[in-house]
Amino acid sequence: MAEGRAIVGRWLRAGRAGPYVLQAAIAALHSVATSPADTDWGRIVGLYDRLVAVAPSPVAALNRAIALGERDGPAAALSELDALAEALGGYHLLHAARGDALAALGRHEEAAAAFDRAIALTSNAAELELLHARRDAAANANAVLFGRCQRKR
């Protein structure tokens, strides 16, 4: 792992950061964090900014929005997530992220509806189990909170 992080660091310092180097840098930051609270969300958002600039994709923008939510809170995430609705309306993870953001904002009925949409869009048993739990929590106003860690800026 250390060798991989060193290689990524050299590529970043050399200014040769294509999409794979940027993705590796994001993964490296996650790998050194011992918890979500220990994650450098500010750097991750910055790397996603660069990734979206060099290799624009709705999924990269989705991941950036989630990282932004961890750094700046659920309202910031929700604004960006909603902007992705047209591009990713059929992608269950968009709706799951919206559900988390809405629940954290206390908008539990909307959160439950977002989780219902995510549930309808996947058939993966493990994902369904998690999504049902989040949906039930939102419906009971005990939602799993988005941005539940102290954010590093």
Buried (B, 14 or more C-beta within 10 A) or exposed (E): EEEEBEEBEEBBEEEEBEBEBBBBBBBBBEEEBEEBEEBBBBBBBBBBBBBBEEEEEBEBBBBBBBBBBBBBBBEBBBBBBEEBEEBBEEBBBBBBBBBBBBBBBEBBEBBBBBBBBBBEBBEEEEBBEBBBEBBEBBBEEEBBBBBEBEBBE
